[in-house]
Amino acid sequence: MKEVIYRDGIRQSAELGVLAPQATKLLEEILGASGGLVTAEWDRGEDARGQAVVILRLSDFSGSVTATFEPTELESPAHLRARLRRLWGELLQVRSHKQLQELLGASGG
């Protein structure tokens, strides 16, 4: 990956400090060769009920997408893989949309 950032909320939690890097390895497998263009930023937050959540922001030259995970989701590789693939797909859609707009702009369309 281009860069992986673990914010204080992740680093200060013993559990999340282990789970987020494990999830990053899975994410790197999913991204493959395209990973060199992507920055991943992990942070800790709270949902509307005040429960701890993990926030992952993926970004590249075209924009960014964000997903929120329950901490237990990071413990289930199969579930996590599906969520990370979906998030990667969302970033690819952002990228495709930006590139299409650039092509249409360049052609005067």
LINJOMO-V46749 format. One record per backbone hydrogen bond with DSSP energy under -0.5 kcal/mol. CO is the residue of the C=O (numbers start at 1). NH is the residue of the N-H. E is the energy in kcal/mol with one decimal. If there is no record, write none. Layout:
BEGIN
co=CO nh=NH e=E
co=CO nh=NH e=E
END
This chain:
BEGIN
co=3 nh=40 e=-2.5
co=5 nh=7 e=-0.6
co=5 nh=42 e=-3.3
co=7 nh=10 e=-1.3
co=7 nh=11 e=-2.1
co=8 nh=12 e=-2.7
co=10 nh=13 e=-1.2
co=12 nh=14 e=-0.6
co=13 nh=17 e=-2.6
co=14 nh=18 e=-0.6
co=15 nh=18 e=-1.0
co=15 nh=19 e=-2.5
co=16 nh=20 e=-2.4
co=18 nh=22 e=-1.4
co=19 nh=23 e=-2.5
co=20 nh=24 e=-2.2
co=21 nh=25 e=-1.7
co=22 nh=26 e=-1.5
co=23 nh=27 e=-2.5
co=24 nh=28 e=-2.7
co=25 nh=29 e=-1.7
co=26 nh=30 e=-1.9
co=27 nh=31 e=-2.7
co=28 nh=32 e=-1.9
co=31 nh=34 e=-1.5
co=32 nh=35 e=-1.7
co=33 nh=36 e=-0.9
co=34 nh=37 e=-1.9
co=35 nh=2 e=-1.3
co=35 nh=38 e=-1.7
co=38 nh=2 e=-1.8
co=38 nh=3 e=-1.2
co=39 nh=59 e=-2.2
co=40 nh=5 e=-3.0
co=41 nh=57 e=-2.3
co=42 nh=7 e=-2.7
co=43 nh=55 e=-3.2
co=45 nh=53 e=-2.3
co=47 nh=50 e=-2.1
co=51 nh=47 e=-2.5
co=52 nh=71 e=-0.6
co=53 nh=45 e=-2.6
co=54 nh=56 e=-0.5
co=54 nh=69 e=-3.3
co=55 nh=43 e=-2.2
co=56 nh=58 e=-0.5
co=56 nh=67 e=-2.4
co=57 nh=41 e=-2.2
co=58 nh=65 e=-2.4
co=59 nh=39 e=-2.9
co=60 nh=63 e=-0.9
co=63 nh=60 e=-2.3
co=65 nh=58 e=-2.4
co=67 nh=56 e=-2.8
co=69 nh=54 e=-3.1
co=70 nh=73 e=-1.6
co=70 nh=74 e=-0.7
co=71 nh=74 e=-1.0
co=72 nh=75 e=-1.3
co=73 nh=76 e=-1.0
co=75 nh=77 e=-0.7
co=76 nh=80 e=-3.2
co=77 nh=81 e=-2.8
co=78 nh=82 e=-1.7
co=79 nh=83 e=-2.2
co=80 nh=84 e=-2.9
co=81 nh=85 e=-2.4
co=82 nh=86 e=-2.0
co=83 nh=87 e=-2.2
co=84 nh=88 e=-2.6
co=85 nh=89 e=-2.4
co=86 nh=90 e=-1.9
co=87 nh=91 e=-2.0
co=88 nh=92 e=-2.3
co=89 nh=93 e=-1.9
co=90 nh=94 e=-1.9
co=91 nh=95 e=-2.5
co=92 nh=96 e=-2.8
co=93 nh=97 e=-2.6
co=94 nh=98 e=-2.4
co=95 nh=99 e=-2.6
co=96 nh=100 e=-2.6
co=97 nh=101 e=-2.4
co=98 nh=102 e=-2.2
co=99 nh=103 e=-2.3
co=100 nh=104 e=-2.8
co=101 nh=105 e=-2.4
co=102 nh=106 e=-2.4
co=103 nh=107 e=-1.8
co=104 nh=109 e=-2.3
co=105 nh=108 e=-0.7
END
